[in-house]
Every structure is written in C-alpha cells, then in structure tokens.
C-alpha cells in the first residue's frame, strides 16, 4: 500500500531520500494537475524550496518523517501561503500567520507545500470555484470530485499525495471521499486543533482533518492531531481516551432512507448491501431502523446558522476593506446566504441550535444508547457530471433579487438553492450538527464506473469504533481504492 505510512517507512529506513520523494511528487503533479485542476498555487520551484528548507533532524522523531502534503485553500492558514477562501475578494491574499491546525500538522512531520481547490467559502458539495475553475474527478474528468474538499480529494485519488488536508462543515470530507473512493473521517466536534481566532467554525459544525487511503494513516493522523485546549469553546468527551469498553460483537443500525425523503440510487443501495454482508460475515448484528431525524427541519436550521455566520463574516470583511460589499464581489450563492443572514433574528439563530441539540439527544440516547454504529450511504448518488446544473435560471434570478423579498421568501430561496445538491448528498450533515464522528468508506463502483461510499456514525468520542469497522473492511479487501493504490 503506497500510503503515507509506507512513504514514512521508506524515509526512516533511508530507502529513499526526501529529495527523491519531492522530485517524484512534483513529477506526479505535473503529470496530473493540468487535467484535474486540484492544486491552485502550483509552482515547481516554490514547492521544492518550501520542502527542502526543512531540516532533516527536525523530522526524525515525527510520525510521518517529512511527507509533503497540500492544505485546503479554505481555513488552513500557513504563513506566506495563498489564503483566499476561493473568493475573488481575497484573490492575492497570503496568510500572515500559521494557524494551530497547520502547526499540529507540521509537528507530525507533514510538510505543507501547496493549496488545493475549493468552492467559494466552502458552501458547495462540488468544487466549481469562479476564481479557480472546476476540479475534475480522477476517475472520469467529466465528473466532479465533490466539495468542498474536492481539490484535496482529487490530489489524493490521483496519486499526487497519499494524504491531504481537508475540512468538513456539512460533509465536505466525506462527500468527496465517496465521489473519489477515499477514506474520509469527520472527527468528533471539539477534538481537532482550532484557532487562533475562528474558534467557533460554523458554531462547531465545521472541523478540520484530512483525506487519505488507509486506516493506519487515518488513525495516525487522528491520534497525532487529537487534543484539547481550555481556550476552545467545544470540548470532546474523552470516552475512548479513558479506556471505553468495546464489545466483541457490534450491534449496528442501518437505514437506506434519505432523511429528506428523496431518491437513493441503486448504486448507493448496492454499496449498502455489500457493507451489510461484510458486517454479517464478521458476526455483527445489523438492524434496520427508520431514519431517526427529520432531515428537512434540521437542514433549515443548518441554513439559518450558515446564513447568519455568512452575514457576520461579510460584515467583518467590510470593516477590513473599509467599503460596502456588493453582489459583484461574490458568487450568487454567497450573496443569497449573506442577504438571508442579515434578516435572521437572534431568537431564530439561537433556536437553530436547540434543534441541533435535540437531534444530538435523539442520536446519543435512542441510537447510540442501543447500537454501536449507524450505517447509511455516504451519498445518495455517485459524482455529478460537471455540466449538471444544480440550480436553475429561476433560482439564479431569485438570488439576484433576494434582498427585495421577505425573510420567509428568502428562506425558501435558500432551501431551493441547495435542493438539487442536497438530493445528491442528504446523509452527511447530521454528524456535523450533532457533533458526532462519522467516516466514509469506499466500497462500491457504480454502473457508470464511478465510486460511492457508505457512512458509519458513532457516539461522540468513539472514533475507535469507526476505526474498528474501517479496519474490518480494509482487512477483508472490501474497500475499492483508486487505481494508484491497488
């Protein structure tokens, strides 16, 4: 397996040098990136200089020994690196400091050398930035790599890097993992490093981690990154940290049902059937249940939060730029959320979190009080074609005029704006809003030769159960990885 652990072992045993590793990486980037548009700040001499500037002696005692890694253009700030959030407003902006997540990445012996493509401010489940262009899926260039960590997913699935920084505010790690056949973990809320500043990423819904191709890399990254700080407003329960008991026979609830009542493809169903067979063959108990949450109501609360946070963000940007922000400064989706957010009251904003907490209570008591894991498809369909219009002219016209309608009408416009995208990916948002961990595992190749994954959720602080089931699928060769890693 040509994963990050394998490369780290080669470096540690001096079977390859860091110069040989970066030369090989740059060769693979030059071979693939023009087709994928995954990396959006690629410059060979700059990458080489950044990588070789790190002293070997600082890497000898680290986990990953000096493996190059790309960071996401959104939220993963490294001093001197491009830092634009994929927004035209910050087209030439570079980071003035390194944030705590990236510092921790570096402490593990991962060396950032570039940034990956993402949609503007991470609002989409596809990567089609107006600033950087479409990111293509390595499985078929006519299709999307997903979003918002689409650039990261394409970089790993193509073999450019075995591991890439990613983040997840509504499925943005797990969705591209499903679309490109990677392993995608969204950890428990409060377990990954945050700050300085921005401690409440989408009020705890958004969390940074990575995309990769092996369970050993997933575990090493998670246990190396995991930690707490008294400054952080969200603290993860240390259930597994303190020796939580794990049964030999797991009991797993599952549902094929979309939480918003929409269609689930045959490919997603076949992925589920394969996963259930693997679990039953291992002696685990699998129990069908009705989907436990009203997904439509929960998504409306999510959009309220997202809109309010977007309005707050743009108000801060206006202070920084010392001018008013206009519709021409951003994509229509961002504008729609901004205008809706300006009209959301403090009462409505607070009520949205009451709904999140109610969902968390249902999941922790009713589901994880009776089951060890909850299995669903990761996505309802394989990746969409890049030419698929996930909105419509009617919605776009409504977004142009969204500031002129009532708040109720704005809410409807925002829901309609996301609806076609949500139908593709209705399963991932729950874990973000409840704070529970979830992992996407690549288990099926559809009739269109595109991959699709299944998602396991566990109770807060029980990543160990996700790792256990992931290793089961890996050890039984049930994972369908990209060709480069087979």
C-alpha positions as CSV (number, residue, x, y, z in Angstrom):
1,X,0.0,0.0,0.0
2,X,1.6,3.3,-1.2
3,X,0.1,5.3,1.7
4,X,1.7,7.9,3.9
5,X,2.9,5.3,6.4
6,X,4.7,3.4,3.6
7,X,6.5,6.5,2.5
8,X,7.4,7.4,6.1
9,X,8.9,4.0,6.5
10,X,11.0,4.4,3.3
11,X,12.3,7.7,4.6
12,X,13.1,6.4,8.0
13,X,15.0,3.4,6.6
14,X,16.7,5.6,4.1
15,X,15.4,3.6,1.1
16,X,14.5,6.9,-0.4
17,X,15.7,10.5,0.3
18,X,13.5,13.4,0.8
19,X,14.9,14.9,-2.4
20,X,13.8,11.8,-4.3
21,X,10.4,11.9,-2.7
22,X,9.7,15.5,-3.6
23,X,11.0,15.0,-7.1
24,X,8.7,12.1,-7.6
25,X,5.8,14.1,-6.1
26,X,6.4,17.0,-8.4
27,X,6.6,14.7,-11.4
28,X,3.2,13.3,-10.5
29,X,1.8,16.8,-10.0
30,X,3.0,17.9,-13.4
31,X,1.5,14.7,-15.0
32,X,-2.0,15.1,-13.4
33,X,-2.7,18.6,-12.2
34,X,-3.3,20.3,-15.6
35,X,-6.2,17.8,-16.1
36,X,-7.6,17.8,-12.6
37,X,-7.2,21.5,-11.5
38,X,-6.7,20.1,-8.0
39,X,-3.8,22.3,-6.9
40,X,-4.4,26.0,-7.4
41,X,-1.0,27.5,-6.4
42,X,1.4,25.1,-8.2
43,X,4.9,26.4,-8.8
44,X,7.6,23.8,-9.0
45,X,10.5,25.8,-7.8
46,X,8.5,27.2,-4.9
47,X,7.2,23.8,-3.8
48,X,10.8,22.4,-4.0
49,X,12.2,25.3,-2.0
50,X,9.5,25.0,0.7
51,X,10.0,21.3,1.1
52,X,13.8,21.2,1.2
53,X,14.0,24.2,3.6
54,X,13.0,21.9,6.4
55,X,16.0,20.4,8.3
56,X,16.0,16.6,8.3
57,X,16.9,16.5,12.0
58,X,13.6,18.1,12.9
59,X,11.7,15.2,11.2
60,X,13.5,12.1,12.6
61,X,11.3,11.7,15.6
62,X,8.0,12.6,13.9
63,X,5.2,10.3,12.8
64,X,5.3,11.0,9.1
65,X,9.0,11.8,8.7
66,X,8.7,14.6,6.1
67,X,6.0,13.7,3.7
68,X,4.7,16.6,1.6
69,X,1.1,17.5,2.0
70,X,-1.3,20.1,0.4
71,X,-3.5,22.2,2.5
72,X,-7.0,23.3,1.7
73,X,-7.3,26.9,0.4
74,X,-10.1,27.4,2.9
75,X,-9.3,27.8,6.6
76,X,-5.9,26.0,6.8
77,X,-3.6,29.0,7.0
78,X,0.2,28.7,6.6
79,X,2.3,31.8,6.8
80,X,3.2,33.1,3.4
81,X,0.9,30.7,1.6
82,X,-2.0,31.7,-0.6
83,X,-5.0,32.2,1.7
84,X,-8.1,33.2,-0.3
85,X,-11.1,31.0,0.8
86,X,-11.5,30.7,-3.0
87,X,-13.0,34.2,-3.0
88,X,-12.4,36.9,-5.6
89,X,-12.3,39.3,-2.6
90,X,-9.0,37.8,-1.5
91,X,-7.6,36.7,-4.8
92,X,-4.0,37.6,-4.0
93,X,-4.1,37.3,-0.2
94,X,-1.4,35.4,1.7
95,X,-1.6,34.2,5.2
96,X,0.2,36.4,7.9
97,X,0.3,33.6,10.4
98,X,0.1,29.8,10.7
99,X,-3.0,28.5,12.5
100,X,-3.0,25.9,15.2
101,X,-4.3,23.1,13.0
102,X,-1.4,23.5,10.5
103,X,1.1,23.8,13.3
104,X,-0.1,20.5,14.6
105,X,0.1,19.0,11.1
106,X,3.7,20.1,10.9
107,X,4.6,18.7,14.3
108,X,3.7,15.3,12.9
109,X,6.3,15.6,10.2
110,X,3.9,16.5,7.4
111,X,5.3,19.4,5.3
112,X,2.8,21.8,3.6
113,X,3.8,22.7,0.1
114,X,0.7,24.0,-1.6
115,X,-3.1,24.6,-1.6
116,X,-6.0,22.7,-3.0
117,X,-9.0,23.9,-4.9
118,X,-12.4,24.5,-3.1
119,X,-15.7,26.3,-3.9
120,X,-16.1,29.9,-2.6
121,X,-16.1,29.8,1.3
122,X,-16.8,26.1,1.2
123,X,-20.6,26.4,0.6
124,X,-21.0,23.7,-2.0
125,X,-20.7,19.9,-2.2
126,X,-19.0,20.4,-5.6
127,X,-15.8,22.3,-6.4
128,X,-16.6,24.8,-9.1
129,X,-15.0,28.0,-7.9
130,X,-15.5,31.0,-10.2
131,X,-12.0,32.1,-9.1
132,X,-10.1,28.8,-9.8
133,X,-12.5,26.8,-12.1
134,X,-13.8,23.2,-11.8
135,X,-11.9,20.5,-10.1
136,X,-12.1,17.2,-12.0
137,X,-12.6,13.7,-10.7
138,X,-9.6,11.4,-11.4
139,X,-12.0,8.5,-12.1
140,X,-13.5,10.5,-15.0
141,X,-12.6,14.0,-15.9
142,X,-16.1,14.9,-17.0
143,X,-17.3,14.5,-13.4
144,X,-16.9,16.4,-10.2
145,X,-14.6,15.5,-7.4
146,X,-17.1,16.8,-4.9
147,X,-16.8,19.5,-2.4
148,X,-15.9,21.4,-0.6
149,X,-12.6,19.5,-0.2
150,X,-12.7,18.5,-3.9
151,X,-9.2,19.6,-4.6
152,X,-7.8,17.6,-1.7
153,X,-9.7,14.5,-2.8
154,X,-8.5,14.8,-6.4
155,X,-4.9,15.3,-5.2
156,X,-5.1,12.0,-3.2
157,X,-7.2,9.9,-5.6
158,X,-4.9,10.7,-8.5
159,X,-1.8,9.6,-6.5
160,X,-0.2,13.1,-6.3
161,X,-0.2,12.9,-2.5
162,X,-1.3,10.0,-0.2
163,X,-2.8,12.4,2.3
164,X,-4.2,16.0,2.1
165,X,-5.6,18.5,4.5
166,X,-9.4,18.8,4.3
167,X,-12.3,20.1,6.3
168,X,-15.9,19.2,6.8
169,X,-18.8,21.6,7.7
170,X,-21.7,19.5,6.2
171,X,-19.9,16.6,4.6
172,X,-17.0,18.3,2.9
173,X,-14.6,15.5,3.7
174,X,-17.0,12.6,3.4
175,X,-18.7,13.7,0.2
176,X,-15.5,13.9,-1.9
177,X,-14.3,10.7,-0.3
178,X,-17.4,9.0,-1.6
179,X,-17.1,10.5,-5.0
180,X,-13.4,9.7,-5.4
181,X,-13.1,6.4,-3.4
182,X,-11.1,7.6,-0.4
183,X,-11.4,7.2,3.3
184,X,-12.9,10.3,4.9
185,X,-13.2,10.8,8.6
186,X,-15.1,13.7,10.2
187,X,-14.0,13.6,13.9
188,X,-16.0,14.4,17.0
189,X,-16.7,18.1,17.5
190,X,-14.0,19.7,19.6
191,X,-11.3,17.2,19.1
192,X,-9.1,18.9,16.4
193,X,-6.9,22.0,17.0
194,X,-8.6,25.3,16.3
195,X,-7.5,29.0,16.5
196,X,-6.0,31.4,16.9
197,X,-9.3,33.1,16.2
198,X,-12.1,31.3,14.5
199,X,-12.7,29.0,17.4
200,X,-16.4,28.5,16.5
201,X,-16.2,27.3,12.9
202,X,-19.9,27.3,11.9
203,X,-20.7,27.0,15.6
204,X,-18.9,23.7,15.9
205,X,-20.3,22.2,12.7
206,X,-17.1,22.6,10.8
207,X,-14.0,20.6,11.7
208,X,-10.6,20.1,10.0
209,X,-8.9,16.8,9.3
210,X,-7.7,15.0,6.1
211,X,-8.4,12.7,3.2
212,X,-6.4,9.5,2.7
213,X,-6.3,5.9,1.6
214,X,-5.6,3.7,4.6
215,X,-6.9,3.1,8.1
216,X,-3.4,3.2,9.5
217,X,-2.9,6.7,8.1
218,X,-6.3,7.7,9.4
219,X,-5.5,6.5,12.9
220,X,-2.0,8.0,13.0
221,X,-3.3,11.4,11.8
222,X,-6.3,11.3,14.2
223,X,-4.3,10.3,17.3
224,X,-1.5,12.6,16.4
225,X,-3.8,15.6,15.9
226,X,-6.3,14.9,18.7
227,X,-6.2,17.2,21.8
228,X,-7.9,19.6,23.9
229,X,-7.3,23.2,24.9
230,X,-9.1,25.3,27.6
231,X,-9.5,28.1,25.1
232,X,-11.6,26.1,22.7
233,X,-15.4,26.5,23.3
234,X,-16.2,23.0,22.2
235,X,-14.7,20.1,24.2
236,X,-14.9,16.5,23.0
237,X,-15.9,13.8,25.6
238,X,-13.0,11.6,26.3
239,X,-14.9,8.3,26.2
240,X,-12.5,6.2,24.3
241,X,-9.5,8.2,25.6
242,X,-10.0,6.9,29.1
243,X,-10.5,3.2,28.1
244,X,-14.1,3.0,26.9
245,X,-15.2,-0.7,26.6
246,X,-15.6,-2.2,23.2
247,X,-17.7,-5.3,22.8
248,X,-16.5,-8.2,20.6
249,X,-19.8,-8.3,18.7
250,X,-21.1,-4.9,17.5
251,X,-24.7,-4.0,17.0
252,X,-25.2,-1.8,14.0
253,X,-28.4,0.1,13.0
254,X,-28.8,0.9,9.3
255,X,-31.1,2.8,7.0
256,X,-31.4,3.1,3.3
257,X,-33.9,6.0,3.6
258,X,-33.0,9.6,2.6
259,X,-33.5,12.0,5.6
260,X,-35.3,14.4,3.3
261,X,-37.4,11.8,1.5
262,X,-35.6,11.9,-1.8
263,X,-34.4,9.2,-4.1
264,X,-31.5,6.9,-3.2
265,X,-29.7,5.4,-6.3
266,X,-29.3,1.8,-7.0
267,X,-25.6,2.2,-6.7
268,X,-26.0,3.5,-3.1
269,X,-28.2,0.6,-2.3
270,X,-25.7,-1.9,-3.7
271,X,-23.0,-0.3,-1.6
272,X,-25.1,-0.7,1.5
273,X,-25.9,-4.3,0.7
274,X,-22.2,-5.1,0.3
275,X,-21.4,-3.3,3.5
276,X,-24.1,-5.2,5.4
277,X,-22.8,-8.5,4.0
278,X,-19.3,-7.7,5.3
279,X,-20.7,-6.9,8.7
280,X,-22.8,-10.0,8.9
281,X,-19.9,-12.2,7.8
282,X,-17.9,-10.7,10.7
283,X,-20.7,-11.8,13.1
284,X,-22.0,-8.4,13.8
285,X,-25.7,-7.8,14.4
286,X,-27.3,-5.5,11.8
287,X,-30.8,-4.0,12.5
288,X,-32.9,-1.9,10.0
289,X,-34.4,1.2,11.5
290,X,-36.4,4.2,10.3
291,X,-34.2,7.2,9.8
292,X,-34.3,8.9,13.2
293,X,-34.2,12.6,12.3
294,X,-36.5,15.0,10.3
295,X,-33.9,16.0,7.8
296,X,-35.8,18.8,6.2
297,X,-36.3,20.6,9.5
298,X,-32.7,20.0,10.5
299,X,-31.4,21.4,7.2
300,X,-33.5,24.6,7.6
301,X,-31.8,25.1,11.0
302,X,-28.5,24.5,9.3
303,X,-29.1,27.1,6.6
304,X,-30.1,29.6,9.2
305,X,-26.8,29.2,11.0
306,X,-24.9,29.2,7.8
307,X,-26.6,32.4,6.6
308,X,-26.1,34.2,9.9
309,X,-22.5,33.2,10.0
310,X,-22.1,34.4,6.4
311,X,-23.6,37.7,7.2
312,X,-21.2,38.1,10.2
313,X,-18.3,37.2,8.0
314,X,-19.1,39.8,5.4
315,X,-19.7,42.5,8.0
316,X,-16.2,41.8,9.3
317,X,-14.8,41.8,5.7
318,X,-16.4,45.2,5.1
319,X,-14.6,46.6,8.2
320,X,-11.3,45.2,6.9
321,X,-11.8,46.5,3.3
322,X,-13.4,49.8,4.6
323,X,-16.1,49.6,2.0
324,X,-19.5,48.0,1.4
325,X,-19.6,44.5,-0.1
326,X,-21.8,44.2,-3.2
327,X,-23.2,41.3,-5.2
328,X,-20.5,41.7,-7.8
329,X,-17.9,40.8,-5.1
330,X,-19.0,37.2,-4.8
331,X,-20.9,34.2,-6.3
332,X,-24.7,34.3,-6.2
333,X,-24.8,31.5,-3.6
334,X,-22.7,33.6,-1.2
335,X,-24.8,36.6,-1.9
336,X,-28.1,34.7,-1.2
337,X,-26.8,33.4,2.2
338,X,-25.5,36.9,3.1
339,X,-28.8,38.6,2.4
340,X,-30.8,36.0,4.2
341,X,-28.4,36.1,7.2
342,X,-28.9,39.9,7.6
343,X,-32.6,39.2,8.4
344,X,-32.2,36.3,10.9
345,X,-33.0,37.4,14.4
346,X,-31.0,36.4,17.5
347,X,-34.0,34.3,18.6
348,X,-34.1,32.3,15.4
349,X,-30.4,31.9,15.4
350,X,-30.5,30.5,18.9
351,X,-33.5,28.3,18.1
352,X,-31.5,26.6,15.4
353,X,-29.0,25.3,18.0
354,X,-31.9,24.0,20.1
355,X,-32.8,21.8,17.1
356,X,-29.2,20.6,16.8
357,X,-29.2,19.7,20.5
358,X,-32.5,17.8,20.2
359,X,-31.1,15.8,17.3
360,X,-27.9,15.1,19.3
361,X,-30.1,13.8,22.2
362,X,-32.0,11.5,19.9
363,X,-28.8,10.1,18.4
364,X,-26.9,9.7,21.6
365,X,-29.8,8.2,23.6
366,X,-32.1,6.4,21.1
367,X,-29.5,5.3,18.6
368,X,-26.1,5.1,20.3
369,X,-27.8,4.1,23.6
370,X,-28.9,0.9,21.8
371,X,-26.5,0.5,18.9
372,X,-22.7,0.8,18.5
373,X,-22.8,2.3,15.0
374,X,-25.3,3.8,12.5
375,X,-24.8,2.9,8.8
376,X,-26.2,4.8,5.8
377,X,-25.0,5.6,2.3
378,X,-22.4,8.4,2.3
379,X,-24.0,10.0,-0.8
380,X,-27.3,9.1,-2.5
381,X,-25.6,9.1,-5.9
382,X,-22.2,8.9,-7.5
383,X,-20.5,12.1,-8.5
384,X,-22.4,14.5,-10.8
385,X,-21.3,15.4,-14.2
386,X,-19.6,18.8,-14.3
387,X,-22.2,20.0,-16.8
388,X,-25.0,19.2,-14.4
389,X,-26.9,22.4,-13.4
390,X,-27.5,22.1,-9.7
391,X,-29.6,25.2,-9.7
392,X,-31.8,26.9,-12.4
393,X,-32.3,30.2,-14.1
394,X,-35.3,30.8,-11.9
395,X,-33.3,30.2,-8.7
396,X,-30.5,32.4,-10.0
397,X,-32.9,35.2,-10.8
398,X,-34.4,34.9,-7.3
399,X,-30.9,35.1,-5.8
400,X,-30.2,38.3,-7.8
401,X,-33.3,39.9,-6.3
402,X,-33.1,38.2,-2.8
403,X,-32.7,41.4,-0.9
404,X,-36.0,42.7,-2.2
405,X,-38.2,39.9,-0.8
406,X,-39.5,38.9,2.7
407,X,-37.5,36.8,5.1
408,X,-39.8,33.8,4.6
409,X,-39.3,34.0,0.8
410,X,-35.5,34.3,1.4
411,X,-35.6,31.1,3.4
412,X,-37.4,29.3,0.6
413,X,-35.0,30.6,-2.0
414,X,-32.0,29.4,0.1
415,X,-33.6,26.0,0.5
416,X,-34.3,25.8,-3.2
417,X,-30.8,27.0,-4.0
418,X,-29.3,24.0,-2.2
419,X,-32.0,21.4,-3.0
420,X,-30.6,19.7,-6.1
421,X,-27.2,19.4,-4.4
422,X,-28.8,18.2,-1.2
423,X,-30.6,15.4,-3.1
424,X,-27.2,14.1,-4.1
425,X,-25.8,14.2,-0.5
426,X,-28.5,14.2,2.2
427,X,-26.8,11.9,4.7
428,X,-23.6,13.7,5.9
429,X,-24.9,16.9,7.5
430,X,-26.4,15.1,10.6
431,X,-23.0,14.3,12.1
432,X,-21.9,18.0,11.8
433,X,-24.9,19.3,13.6
434,X,-24.9,16.7,16.4
435,X,-21.1,16.8,16.8
436,X,-20.7,13.0,16.4
437,X,-17.9,11.4,14.4
438,X,-18.5,9.8,11.0
439,X,-16.4,8.0,8.4
440,X,-16.9,7.3,4.7
441,X,-15.5,4.1,3.4
442,X,-15.2,3.4,-0.4
443,X,-17.0,0.1,-1.0
444,X,-18.7,0.2,-4.4
445,X,-18.1,1.0,-8.1
446,X,-21.3,2.0,-9.9
447,X,-22.5,1.0,-13.3
448,X,-21.0,4.3,-14.6
449,X,-17.6,3.2,-13.3
450,X,-17.6,5.9,-10.6
451,X,-17.2,5.1,-6.9
452,X,-19.6,5.5,-4.0
453,X,-19.1,5.1,-0.3
454,X,-21.0,4.1,2.9
455,X,-21.0,6.1,6.1
456,X,-20.7,4.9,9.6
457,X,-21.6,7.2,12.6
458,X,-20.8,6.5,16.2
459,X,-21.4,8.2,19.5
460,X,-19.3,11.2,20.5
461,X,-15.7,10.3,21.3
462,X,-16.0,6.8,19.8
463,X,-13.7,7.1,16.8
464,X,-12.3,3.8,17.9
465,X,-15.4,2.0,16.8
466,X,-15.2,3.7,13.4
467,X,-11.6,2.6,13.1
468,X,-12.5,-0.9,14.0
469,X,-15.1,-1.2,11.3
470,X,-12.8,0.5,8.8
471,X,-10.1,-2.0,9.5
472,X,-12.6,-4.8,9.1
473,X,-13.4,-3.6,5.6
474,X,-9.8,-3.0,4.8
475,X,-8.6,-6.4,6.1
476,X,-11.3,-8.2,4.2
477,X,-10.4,-6.3,1.0
478,X,-13.8,-4.8,0.8
479,X,-12.5,-1.3,0.0
480,X,-12.5,0.0,-3.5
481,X,-9.5,2.3,-3.6
482,X,-8.2,4.4,-6.6
483,X,-6.1,2.5,-9.1
484,X,-2.9,4.2,-8.0
485,X,-3.1,2.5,-4.5
486,X,-4.2,-1.0,-5.5
